[in-house]
C-alpha cells in the first residue's frame, strides 16, 4: 500500500485512538513542548476504561490531570523529571520517581521499561511518507520505536527538524490530525542578580567554545554577554530561544566544533515560536536521541566544551544537589552529570554551576557546610569545577577540601559569610 493510502487508512479521532490503550499498559508520553495534548486529554476522558495504566514522562508541560488524586485507580505516574504539575503526586506516594542520567534512560525503554504504548507528536509527512519528531527526539523517538502501539498526533504546524528525527507513516498505528499552536516558554525576567551571574559566566567562556545551557533567567543572562565572542558552537541537551539572536549576529557559527562541524546539535527544543520557526527544516540544526547527544564521550570530543547548569544547594566540598529540597524530590537528574563529565573530559572544557547566592528572598544561603538532611547528591564533588554566583567565580578542581570551602565562602552572600566562616573553622580546625 502506498504511504498516502496508509495515511488515510490510519486516521482516527483522539477519542478512538486512546480506546486501544489497555489496563496495565506501560505508556510513554512525548516530551516537554512536544507533549501530544489532545491525546492526553482524550486518555484522561476515557479513564473509566482503564486500570493501572503506568504513564512515564520527563518534563511535563501539559495539565498532567492523570496525576490528580481522583485518577489513582486509573493511572500511575512514573516520573524521570518532576514539574509543577507532578510534584504533589510524587510527594504523596501516588506517583513514583525513577532516577537516571538522561543519556542512559534511552536504553531503559529498550530493556527494563519497554513501553506498551507511545503517545507522541509529529510533523506532517514529507513526499516520502516520513514524519519528524520535530522538537522532541530525546527519549521520545527511541521509546516510540520500542512501543507495541504507536499513536501520533500529527500537527500541521509542528516543525520538521533534521538529524535522526524521522519515522515513516507505515510504522505508526494511529494518526490523529490536529492544527494547534505549540507550547511556548516565554523568556524569564532577568534581574540584577541574574545579570551579574551571566556576566561572570561569560567572562570565562572563550572564543571557539561549544556551549550547553538550559532554560531560565541565568542561561538567558549568560547569552546577553556573549555578543563579543567569536566562533561559538552549540552542543546541548535543550535548545532555547536565546541562541537565535547570536546565530543571526554570527557569534554562533559552529565552525570550530569537532563533531557535527557547522551544526547546532541538540536532543530537544523548547522556547518561543521564534525558536520553533528557526529550527524548522534548518540545515544548521540537527536533533538526535539523548543517548547520543548526552553521551559524555561524544560531548568530550569537542574542544572547549562549556556546560552551564544550576542547583539548589552546594556544600563546602563542592557536592551539588540539583534535584531535591531535603528528601523531597523537586526535579530530576536530567543531563547535568552527562554534560559536566563531558565538559571535564573536553580539552579546555569548563563545567560551571551557576547559581544565585541565596534563595527564599535572600533568607537562605545556597552555599552551606553540609547539604540538608536527605538531599540528593546530583553531581559529586569530583564532577564540579567552576561555581559562579553574582559575587564571583570559585574554581574547585585541584583544590583541597578546605580551599574549596574558602573559595565558595568568598562568593557567598556577604551577610552569610561570617556564619559560614565560623562553621568553616569548626569543621576544618583552622583559621579561615
Backbone torsions as a table, in degrees:
resi	resn	phi	psi	omega
1	UNK	NA	128.4	177.3
2	UNK	-61.7	153.2	-172.2
3	UNK	-62.8	-31.0	180.0
4	UNK	-67.5	-34.7	175.1
5	UNK	-69.1	-40.5	175.3
6	UNK	-58.4	-45.6	-178.4
7	UNK	-55.8	-51.3	-178.6
8	UNK	-62.3	-36.0	-177.4
9	UNK	-70.1	-28.3	-173.3
10	UNK	-95.0	-2.9	-178.2
11	UNK	-74.1	128.3	176.6
12	UNK	-141.1	171.6	171.6
13	UNK	-81.4	163.1	176.8
14	UNK	-60.1	-39.0	-179.0
15	UNK	-63.8	-38.8	178.0
16	UNK	-71.2	-39.7	-176.4
17	UNK	-61.8	-45.7	-173.4
18	UNK	-73.0	-11.3	176.0
19	UNK	-68.2	-14.6	179.0
20	UNK	-85.7	-6.3	172.1
21	UNK	-75.2	139.1	-177.1
22	UNK	-115.8	156.7	173.9
23	UNK	-56.1	142.7	179.1
24	UNK	72.0	7.7	174.5
25	UNK	-69.1	149.8	167.3
26	UNK	-99.0	124.3	-171.8
27	UNK	-124.1	133.2	177.2
28	UNK	-110.2	132.2	179.3
29	UNK	-99.1	141.5	172.5
30	UNK	-54.9	152.4	-162.7
31	UNK	-94.8	145.0	165.2
32	UNK	53.2	-128.5	-175.7
33	UNK	-69.4	-9.0	177.6
34	UNK	-96.2	9.0	179.2
35	UNK	-56.5	132.4	-177.6
36	UNK	-81.9	79.3	-170.1
37	UNK	-56.2	-42.6	178.2
38	UNK	-61.2	-32.2	179.1
39	UNK	-72.9	-41.6	178.7
40	UNK	-67.1	-37.3	177.0
41	UNK	-62.2	-44.1	-179.9
42	UNK	-65.8	-38.4	178.8
43	UNK	-62.2	-45.2	179.4
44	UNK	-64.3	-41.2	178.9
45	UNK	-63.2	-26.9	-178.2
46	UNK	-95.5	15.8	-170.7
47	UNK	-55.2	-32.7	-175.6
48	UNK	-64.8	-13.7	179.3
49	UNK	-89.8	-1.0	-174.7
50	UNK	-121.5	157.0	164.5
51	UNK	-136.7	132.4	169.6
52	UNK	55.4	47.4	171.8
53	UNK	-82.2	121.7	179.7
54	UNK	-86.9	121.8	-179.3
55	UNK	-108.4	121.1	179.0
56	UNK	-105.5	131.4	-177.9
57	UNK	-147.6	158.7	168.8
58	UNK	-104.7	-114.3	-178.1
59	UNK	-71.7	115.2	-179.2
60	UNK	-90.0	127.6	179.3
61	UNK	-114.1	-10.6	178.3
62	UNK	-89.3	-163.5	-176.8
63	UNK	-75.2	-22.3	179.3
64	UNK	53.1	43.4	-177.9
65	UNK	-65.7	-21.5	177.7
66	UNK	-65.1	-10.8	178.8
67	UNK	-91.7	-6.3	-176.1
68	UNK	-68.0	153.4	-178.1
69	UNK	-55.1	-38.4	-177.3
70	UNK	-71.7	-6.6	179.5
71	UNK	-96.6	2.1	-169.3
72	UNK	-58.9	-36.0	-178.4
73	UNK	-75.6	-19.0	-174.8
74	UNK	-98.4	-39.3	-173.4
75	UNK	-132.8	144.7	169.3
76	UNK	-120.6	129.0	-177.8
77	UNK	-97.4	127.6	176.6
78	UNK	-116.8	106.2	-172.1
79	UNK	-103.1	137.8	170.3
80	UNK	-98.2	-14.7	-179.4
81	UNK	-159.0	117.8	-173.1
82	UNK	-82.8	154.4	171.7
83	UNK	-134.6	-177.7	-175.9
84	UNK	-58.4	-31.4	-177.2
85	UNK	-85.8	-7.6	-174.6
86	UNK	-119.0	-11.2	-175.4
87	UNK	-62.0	-41.8	-176.6
88	UNK	-64.7	-37.7	179.7
89	UNK	-63.0	-39.5	178.8
90	UNK	-70.7	-44.6	-177.7
91	UNK	-63.4	-33.6	-177.0
92	UNK	-82.2	-13.4	-179.0
93	UNK	95.4	-5.3	177.8
94	UNK	-71.6	-32.4	178.9
95	UNK	-106.2	176.8	-179.9
96	UNK	-132.7	154.3	178.6
97	UNK	-121.2	134.7	178.1
98	UNK	-115.8	111.1	178.2
99	UNK	-75.5	140.3	179.3
100	UNK	-170.3	145.7	165.3
101	UNK	-69.8	141.2	-176.6
102	UNK	-59.8	-38.2	-175.9
103	UNK	-64.6	-28.3	-178.3
104	UNK	-92.3	-14.1	-177.6
105	UNK	-64.7	-30.9	-179.9
106	UNK	-56.4	-41.1	-178.6
107	UNK	-66.0	-28.1	178.2
108	UNK	-58.9	-37.8	-177.1
109	UNK	-75.6	-6.2	174.6
110	UNK	-102.4	-11.0	-173.7
111	UNK	-131.1	-95.6	-169.9
112	UNK	-71.6	-23.2	-179.2
113	UNK	-122.0	39.0	-179.4
114	UNK	-60.0	125.3	-174.4
115	UNK	-81.4	149.5	170.3
116	UNK	-81.3	-36.8	-174.0
117	UNK	-134.0	143.1	169.9
118	UNK	-126.3	128.9	172.6
119	UNK	-109.6	123.4	-174.5
120	UNK	-151.3	173.0	-178.5
121	UNK	-119.6	139.9	179.6
122	UNK	-137.4	166.9	175.1
123	UNK	-81.2	165.0	172.5
124	UNK	-60.2	153.3	-178.5
125	UNK	-67.8	148.9	172.8
126	UNK	-82.8	-171.7	-175.1
127	UNK	-66.2	-13.1	179.3
128	UNK	-103.2	1.4	178.5
129	UNK	89.2	14.3	179.2
130	UNK	-97.5	129.5	173.1
131	UNK	-99.4	156.8	179.7
132	UNK	-110.1	141.3	171.6
133	UNK	-73.6	-1.9	167.6
134	UNK	58.3	-113.4	-172.3
135	UNK	-90.3	5.0	179.6
136	UNK	-145.5	95.7	176.6
137	UNK	-100.6	-55.2	170.8
138	UNK	19.1	-110.7	175.2
139	UNK	-96.7	-13.6	-171.9
140	UNK	-63.2	-47.8	-179.1
141	UNK	-63.9	-50.1	178.4
142	UNK	-60.8	-38.1	179.2
143	UNK	-65.7	-41.9	178.4
144	UNK	-63.4	-40.4	179.9
145	UNK	-64.0	-29.6	-178.2
146	UNK	-86.2	-17.0	-172.0
147	UNK	-73.9	146.1	175.1
148	UNK	-67.6	-40.2	-176.6
149	UNK	-121.5	124.4	-177.2
150	UNK	-115.8	116.1	179.2
151	UNK	-119.1	122.1	-174.5
152	UNK	-119.0	130.7	162.1
153	UNK	-77.9	124.5	-178.9
154	UNK	-111.3	95.7	-169.8
155	UNK	-93.4	124.0	-172.7
156	UNK	-73.3	-5.0	173.2
157	UNK	-114.3	11.4	178.2
158	UNK	-74.5	133.1	-175.2
159	UNK	-66.4	142.8	169.0
160	UNK	-94.0	118.0	178.4
161	UNK	-113.5	163.1	-174.8
162	UNK	-104.4	170.3	-174.4
163	UNK	110.4	-142.3	177.3
164	UNK	-97.2	72.4	-170.4
165	UNK	-123.9	5.7	-164.7
166	UNK	-106.8	148.3	172.3
167	UNK	-139.0	138.2	-177.8
168	UNK	-85.1	148.7	178.1
169	UNK	-51.4	-36.9	-177.5
170	UNK	-64.6	-19.4	-178.3
171	UNK	-94.6	0.1	178.7
172	UNK	-105.9	136.7	-176.4
173	UNK	-83.8	-43.8	-178.4
174	UNK	-136.9	139.4	-179.2
175	UNK	-119.2	130.5	179.4
176	UNK	-117.2	100.8	-178.1
177	UNK	-69.4	136.9	175.5
178	UNK	-141.8	169.6	171.9
179	UNK	-147.3	93.2	-174.6
180	UNK	-145.2	152.9	178.2
181	UNK	-63.9	151.6	176.7
182	UNK	-80.5	158.8	172.7
183	UNK	-65.9	129.1	178.7
184	UNK	-113.6	145.8	171.6
185	UNK	-113.3	112.6	-176.5
186	UNK	-81.2	153.2	179.0
187	UNK	-57.6	141.4	-179.8
188	UNK	-83.8	146.6	175.3
189	UNK	-61.2	134.0	-179.0
190	UNK	-106.2	115.3	179.9
191	UNK	-94.0	-175.0	-178.4
192	UNK	-62.3	-39.5	-179.5
193	UNK	-62.8	-48.1	-179.0
194	UNK	-63.8	-38.6	179.0
195	UNK	-62.8	-41.1	179.7
196	UNK	-65.5	-40.7	177.7
197	UNK	-65.1	-43.9	179.4
198	UNK	-60.0	-42.1	179.6
199	UNK	-66.9	-39.8	177.7
200	UNK	-64.0	-43.1	178.0
201	UNK	-62.5	-46.2	-177.8
202	UNK	-60.9	-28.9	-177.5
203	UNK	-66.1	-21.1	-179.5
204	UNK	-109.5	8.3	174.0
205	UNK	-91.6	120.0	-176.6
206	UNK	-89.9	157.8	170.5
207	UNK	-54.9	141.7	178.2
208	UNK	84.1	5.0	-179.0
209	UNK	-73.3	151.0	172.2
210	UNK	-105.4	118.3	-165.1
211	UNK	-108.1	141.1	167.8
212	UNK	-123.9	131.0	172.7
213	UNK	-155.7	162.0	-176.1
214	UNK	-98.6	-141.3	-176.2
215	UNK	-121.4	152.3	178.5
216	UNK	128.1	-178.4	-173.6
217	UNK	-64.9	-41.0	-177.1
218	UNK	-69.0	-49.9	175.6
219	UNK	-58.0	-40.9	178.2
220	UNK	-62.5	-37.6	179.4
221	UNK	-67.1	-38.5	177.6
222	UNK	-58.9	-44.6	-177.7
223	UNK	-62.2	-27.8	179.1
224	UNK	-63.6	-26.4	-173.0
225	UNK	-105.5	19.3	-179.3
226	UNK	-106.0	6.6	-175.0
227	UNK	-58.6	-31.4	-176.4
228	UNK	-92.8	3.6	177.8
229	UNK	-80.9	165.0	-178.8
230	UNK	-129.5	144.7	170.5
231	UNK	55.4	42.6	176.2
232	UNK	-77.7	152.5	175.4
233	UNK	-124.8	164.9	177.8
234	UNK	-126.1	119.7	166.0
235	UNK	-131.8	107.6	-166.8
236	UNK	-144.7	154.7	172.3
237	UNK	-66.9	-55.4	-178.7
238	UNK	-114.3	132.3	174.9
239	UNK	-95.9	125.9	-175.7
240	UNK	-117.4	169.9	-170.9
241	UNK	-61.6	-34.4	-173.4
242	UNK	-59.6	-21.9	-178.0
243	UNK	-73.3	-22.7	-173.7
244	UNK	-61.2	-44.6	-179.6
245	UNK	-60.5	-41.5	-177.6
246	UNK	-72.5	-29.1	173.4
247	UNK	-67.0	-44.4	-179.3
248	UNK	-63.1	-31.3	179.1
249	UNK	-81.4	-10.8	-178.6
250	UNK	85.8	2.5	177.9
251	UNK	-67.3	-43.0	175.3
252	UNK	-98.2	113.8	176.7
253	UNK	-132.7	-8.2	175.2
254	UNK	62.5	16.2	-173.2
255	UNK	-64.6	-32.9	-173.4
256	UNK	-99.0	5.6	176.7
257	UNK	-65.9	139.1	177.7
258	UNK	-79.4	-42.9	176.2
259	UNK	-98.7	134.8	-179.5
260	UNK	53.4	52.6	178.7
261	UNK	-56.4	134.7	-179.8
262	UNK	84.0	-2.2	-175.1
263	UNK	-117.0	143.6	163.0
264	UNK	-83.4	124.5	179.8
265	UNK	-116.5	135.9	-177.3
266	UNK	-153.5	173.8	177.1
267	UNK	-115.9	-22.1	167.9
268	UNK	-152.8	163.5	-175.8
269	UNK	-124.6	132.1	178.8
270	UNK	-150.2	123.2	-179.6
271	UNK	174.4	-134.8	-176.7
272	UNK	-96.6	173.2	177.6
273	UNK	-62.6	-31.0	175.8
274	UNK	-57.1	-41.7	179.2
275	UNK	-67.2	-43.1	-179.7
276	UNK	-63.9	-38.2	176.6
277	UNK	-64.9	-38.2	178.7
278	UNK	-64.2	-40.5	-177.0
279	UNK	-76.0	-23.3	-175.7
280	UNK	-57.5	113.7	172.4
281	UNK	52.9	30.4	-176.0
282	UNK	-91.9	116.3	-179.1
283	UNK	-61.3	-19.2	177.9
284	UNK	-75.9	-21.2	-172.9
285	UNK	-107.9	123.4	176.7
286	UNK	-127.4	132.3	177.8
287	UNK	-111.8	142.8	-179.7
288	UNK	-139.7	160.7	176.0
289	UNK	-58.9	158.4	-173.5
290	UNK	-68.5	-25.8	178.8
291	UNK	-70.3	-13.8	175.0
292	UNK	-96.9	-57.9	-176.9
293	UNK	-60.9	-40.5	-175.4
294	UNK	-92.0	5.5	177.7
295	UNK	-67.1	116.1	-177.0
296	UNK	-55.8	-33.1	179.8
297	UNK	-67.1	-45.0	177.5
298	UNK	-62.3	-44.7	179.9
299	UNK	-55.4	-44.1	-173.9
300	UNK	-68.0	-16.2	-177.8
301	UNK	-70.8	-20.2	170.8
302	UNK	-81.4	143.0	173.3
303	UNK	-80.2	155.0	174.5
304	UNK	53.1	44.1	175.1
305	UNK	-69.5	130.1	175.5
306	UNK	-117.7	116.8	176.9
307	UNK	-109.3	122.5	-179.2
308	UNK	-116.3	113.7	179.0
309	UNK	-128.9	168.3	-179.6
310	UNK	-118.9	179.6	178.4
311	UNK	-156.2	174.1	177.5
312	UNK	-93.6	-38.4	-176.4
313	UNK	-153.1	149.7	172.8
314	UNK	-138.1	135.7	-177.2
315	UNK	-96.0	176.9	-174.0
316	UNK	-57.8	-28.3	-177.0
317	UNK	-89.4	-9.6	-179.8
318	UNK	104.8	4.9	175.5
319	UNK	-67.8	133.0	-176.2
320	UNK	-111.5	127.9	168.3
321	UNK	-105.5	116.0	-178.0
322	UNK	-117.9	4.9	-170.5
323	UNK	-138.6	-3.2	178.3
324	UNK	-140.9	156.0	171.7
325	UNK	-110.5	100.0	-166.9
326	UNK	60.7	-135.6	-179.5
327	UNK	-82.0	-4.7	-175.7
328	UNK	-85.1	115.8	179.8
329	UNK	-63.5	131.3	-176.7
330	UNK	-113.6	-40.2	-179.9
331	UNK	-139.7	-110.8	178.8
332	UNK	-172.2	175.8	-179.3
333	UNK	-68.9	-42.8	179.7
334	UNK	57.8	-138.6	-176.3
335	UNK	-108.6	12.1	-176.6
336	UNK	-57.4	-50.6	-177.4
337	UNK	-68.2	-37.7	176.7
338	UNK	-52.8	-49.9	-174.9
339	UNK	-79.6	-33.1	175.1
340	UNK	-61.0	-44.7	-178.8
341	UNK	-69.2	-38.7	176.1
342	UNK	-63.4	-41.4	178.9
343	UNK	-65.9	-41.4	-180.0
344	UNK	-65.7	-29.0	178.0
345	UNK	-85.1	-14.8	-178.3
346	UNK	-74.7	142.4	175.7
347	UNK	-65.3	116.6	-178.5
348	UNK	76.4	14.4	-176.3
349	UNK	-75.9	160.0	-179.9
350	UNK	-139.2	121.9	172.8
351	UNK	-97.9	116.8	-172.5
352	UNK	-117.9	125.8	169.7
353	UNK	-98.4	112.5	-175.7
354	UNK	-110.0	117.9	-175.4
355	UNK	-143.6	152.7	166.5
356	UNK	-72.3	149.2	-174.6
357	UNK	-69.8	-21.9	-177.6
358	UNK	-133.7	167.5	172.2
359	UNK	-138.5	179.9	-179.0
360	UNK	54.6	49.8	179.4
361	UNK	55.5	41.2	175.4
362	UNK	83.1	6.1	-175.8
363	UNK	-87.1	-19.1	-174.4
364	UNK	-130.1	133.0	175.4
365	UNK	-80.8	135.8	175.1
366	UNK	-79.3	-21.6	176.5
367	UNK	-93.1	120.5	-171.1
368	UNK	-137.2	156.3	176.7
369	UNK	-61.6	-44.0	179.9
370	UNK	-135.6	144.6	173.5
371	UNK	-60.4	148.7	178.2
372	UNK	-56.7	151.0	179.5
373	UNK	-54.1	128.9	177.6
374	UNK	86.4	-4.0	-178.7
375	UNK	-67.1	145.3	179.9
376	UNK	-87.3	133.8	171.7
377	UNK	-85.3	106.8	179.9
378	UNK	-80.4	-56.3	176.5
379	UNK	-112.2	127.5	-178.7
380	UNK	-71.0	165.2	179.4
381	UNK	-65.0	-19.6	176.8
382	UNK	-79.6	-18.0	178.8
383	UNK	-88.9	-25.0	-170.8
384	UNK	-88.1	133.2	178.8
385	UNK	-120.3	-80.7	-179.1
386	UNK	-86.1	135.3	171.2
387	UNK	-121.7	128.9	-174.9
388	UNK	-124.3	128.3	169.6
389	UNK	-122.8	-175.9	176.8
390	UNK	-68.8	-11.4	-177.9
391	UNK	-101.6	1.0	176.2
392	UNK	144.3	-163.6	-174.1
393	UNK	-126.3	129.1	173.6
394	UNK	-112.3	123.3	176.7
395	UNK	-102.9	122.2	-168.2
396	UNK	-104.0	-33.9	-172.8
397	UNK	-61.8	138.1	-179.9
398	UNK	84.9	-1.4	-179.1
399	UNK	-101.3	149.8	173.8
400	UNK	-66.4	165.8	-180.0
401	UNK	-61.5	-39.2	-179.4
402	UNK	-70.3	-34.0	177.9
403	UNK	-74.6	-30.0	170.9
404	UNK	-61.0	-47.6	-178.8
405	UNK	-61.2	-41.8	178.2
406	UNK	-59.7	-46.2	-178.4
407	UNK	-62.3	-39.9	-179.7
408	UNK	-70.3	-40.6	178.6
409	UNK	-61.7	-35.2	-179.2
410	UNK	-67.4	-17.4	176.5
411	UNK	-111.2	7.8	174.3
412	UNK	-74.5	166.7	176.8
413	UNK	-63.3	134.6	-176.4
414	UNK	-53.4	-34.0	-176.8
415	UNK	-70.9	-18.5	178.5
416	UNK	-97.6	-10.5	-174.0
417	UNK	-63.2	-42.2	178.5
418	UNK	-56.9	-43.7	179.0
419	UNK	-66.6	-41.7	179.4
420	UNK	-65.1	-37.5	177.4
421	UNK	-64.4	-42.5	178.1
422	UNK	-61.0	-42.9	179.0
423	UNK	-67.5	-37.4	175.8
424	UNK	-57.7	-48.3	-175.7
425	UNK	-67.1	-31.7	177.1
426	UNK	-72.0	-39.9	-177.2
427	UNK	-73.4	-45.6	-171.0
428	UNK	-97.4	-3.0	175.6
429	UNK	56.1	42.6	177.7
430	UNK	-152.7	166.5	179.1
431	UNK	-79.5	139.2	-178.9
432	UNK	-60.5	NA	NA
